[in-house]
Amino acid sequence: MKIGNRVFEDANHTYVWGILNVTPDSFSDGGKWNQLDRALFHVEAMMKQGMDVLDVGGESARPGYTTLLPVEEEIARVVPVIEAIKSRLDVPISLDTYKSGVAEAGILAGADLINDIWGLKYDENMGNVIAKFQVPCCLMHNRKTSDYRNFLQDVKADLEETMKLAAEAGIQKESIILDPGVGFGKTYEQNLQIIHHMDSLHELGCPVLLGCSRKSVIGLTLDLPVDQREEGTVATTVLAVMKGISHVRVHNVEANVRAIRMTEAILRS
């Protein structure tokens, strides 16, 4: 798969996506990087640490967050940052949004991939925008409630629906990454279960991204606040490597890059 000007060999390596939340209220790092100079400094630091893809988000998706950010305000947050990064740095950029208007503005500003936490099911025009600009996408599993008949089968069925929507919009399967949606529409026990069985999503024929970084499943397991969940995050990254997952999305790039290098060296030996 090609993201921006870089080709990703999804079957041979686990790549690291660094998170840049240009928000005042994200659960882990809200308010840290929503000034342009600070954001650029942080991106440069993550690149030096081995980041493969930068994931830019302009709206908080933290647990319990219900206030919808207006499209114009989200665009005003992300577009200047994307433009500034593209003019100064060479890194593939993912835009984390579920709104087609924000996606189009972000792509025109230089975003190379759209990361939709609703898997094309929130905004009916999102698939058309992705297809129009022929950019790759990461499509996440999500539900409004955690009611399932057969949890793992239902997650796969939901993602199959997402892939059908993508095909109907004209998105090529080869440009899709799937995300099991840890922390979204799932109970604590279901989050552990989907992490354990994330490799079952290989059956759908797309690369998989795991996003567990500092999430509540780690905090509840270890009884730790959000700023003390790095070891738990690294544990999920190591498991992702062992299960053949192609991408992980994290806050602490350096620790996870090192964990991946070590795990892959052991597995190759």
N, C-alpha and C positions, 0 to 999 in steps of 0.2 A: 504494500500500500504506500502511496505517495502522499505525504502531508507537507504542504508548502513545496520547498525544493529538496526535500529529503525523502529517501526511500526507506521504509521500515520493513525489515525481514521478520514478520510476526511469528514465524514458527521457530526461530532460533534464539530469541533473546527476550527478556522482559525490560521494557522501556519505562522511563520515569517521567511522569508529567508533574511539573511543579505548579502549585496553586498560587494564583495572584488574585486575591479578593479586593477589588477597589470599592469597598463598601464601608460604611461606618458601623455595621452591626453584624457581621458574620460571626458564627459561634466561636471560632478559634482565634481569628486574627482581624476582626473588625476594627477599622480605624487605623490600622498600621500602615497600609499601603495606598490610601486613597488620595495622596498627594503625589503629583507626577514625578518629582525628583526622587522621592522615597521609593516609588514603584520601580523606576528604572534602576536604582541602586540594587534593589532586591532581585530583580530579574538578572542583572549581571552576576550577582553572587550565586544564584541558582545555576546559571550557565557554567560558571567555573566549577561548581560541585558536580556537574555531569547531567544536568537536566536535558531531556530529549524533546519535550513539548511543553510549552507554557499554556496553562489553562487560565484564562481571564474571566472573572465573574463580576457582574455589577449589581446583583440582587442577592440578598441573603436567602438561603434555603434551610436555615437552621430549624431544628424541631420547634413546633409551636408557632412558627412564623406564618401569619395569615394575611398581612397587609400587602396587596399587590402594588408593586412599584410601577408608576406610569411608564409607558414605552419611551417617551421623550426623555424622562429623567435617567432611565437605564442607558439610553444611547449617549446621553451627555457624560455619563460616568465612564463608559468603556471605549468609545470611539477615540477620544484624545490619547488615551493610553496606548491603544493598538497602533495608532498612527505614529506616535513617538517611538515605540519599540521598533516598528518596522523600518523607520528612517535611520535608526542607530544600531540595531542589533540583528544578527542573523539567527533567528530561532523560529521554528514552526509555532503558530499561535492557534490555540483552540479557544473558541468563545462559548462560554457556559451560559446559555439562554434557552428558554422555551417559547420565546415570542418571535414570530416571523419578521416583524418590523425591526427588531433589534438585530436579528441575524443578518438581514439584508444590509443594514447600515454597517455592521461589523465586518462583513465580507468586503464591502466596498472600501472600508478603511484598511483592509489587509489581513483579516482573519483567514486562516487556512482550513479550519474545520469547525463544525458546529456541534456542540455537546448539549444535547437536549434531555433534561432530566425527566421529561414526560414521554419520551419515545414517540414523538409525533402525534400524541393523543390530546394535547392541550390546545394547540393552535392548528387548525386544519390547513392553513397555508404554509406551515413550516416545511413540509416535504417538497412543495413546489419551489420554494426559495432555494433549498439545498440542491435540488435537481437543476434549477435554472443556472446556478453558478458552478455546477459540477464540482462541488467541494465534498470531501469525505465528511462523515458524521459519526458521532458516538451517541447511541440511542439507549437510554436507561430504562430498566423496569421500574414501574411506579404504580401505586394504587392509592385511592383516597382512604381506604380502610385496609385492615389486615385480615379480612375474612377470606379464607381459602378452603376448598374441599380437600384437595391434595396439593400441599404447598409447592413442592418442587415441580410437579407436572403443571400446575397452574402458572407458575412463573414462566416456564418455557412456552406455554400456550399464549400468554400475554405478549411475550417477545416475538412469537410467530405472527401475532396480529400486527405488531409494530413493523415487522419486516414486510408484511403484506401491504401495509400503508406506504412503506417506502417504495416498493415495487410499482404500486399504482401511480405514485408521483413521478416515477422515472428515475429513481435513485438506484444505481447499480449495486448489487450485493457486495461486490469487491471493494466498495468504498465505505462499508459499514463496520463499525466496532460496536459490540454489545456490552452493556454494563448491568450486572445483576441487581443494582440498586440497594446496596447495604444502607440501612437507616431510613429507607423510604417505603411506607406502606407495609411495614413488617414489625412484628413483636421482637423483643430481645432474643427469644429462642429461635425465631425464624431467621434473624440476622446471623446467628451462629451457624444455623443449618445451611444457609445459602453460601456462607464463606467456606464451610466444609465441602460443599458439593459444587463449587463454582465451575469445576472442570466439566460438569455435566452439560454446560452451555456450549461446549465444543460441538455437540451434536447439531447445532444450528448452522454451523459452517462459516462463522465469522470470528475474527479475533475478539478477545474478551479483555475488558478493562475492569480492574478491581479498585474501588474507592472506599477505603476504610479509615483513612487518616484521621486520628483523634476523635472518632465518632463515639456516640453514646454506648455502642456495644462494647467498646474497649473500656470506657469509663465504668460501666456497670460490672463488667467482669473483674476488673482490678480495683474497683472502688477508688478511682482516682479522678481528680479534676482535669479539665481539658488541657492544661499546660503540663501535665505529667503522663502523657499517653504515648510517648515516642517508642518505648520498648514494645508496647502492645501493637502499635502500627507496624513496626519492623517485623514482628512475628507474622502478621498477616501477609506482608510482602514476601517473606521467605516461603510461606505456604503457597503463595501465588506462583512463584518460580517453580516450585516442585510440581505444581499441577499444570504447568504449561501455559500460564496466563501471559498474554503479550504486553499488557500495559498496567501500571499502577499509578494512581493519582494521589500525591502526598504533599504535605506542608514542608517536611524536613527532607530536602533532596539528598543531602550528603549522606546521612545515616542509611537511607534506603538504597542509594547507589552502591554503597559499600557492602550492604547485606546481599544485594543481588550478585555482585561480583564474587563474593565468597561462596554463595550457594551454587552459582553456575559452575565455578571451578570444581567444587566437590562433585557435582553431578556429571561433569565431563571426565572426571578422573577414571 
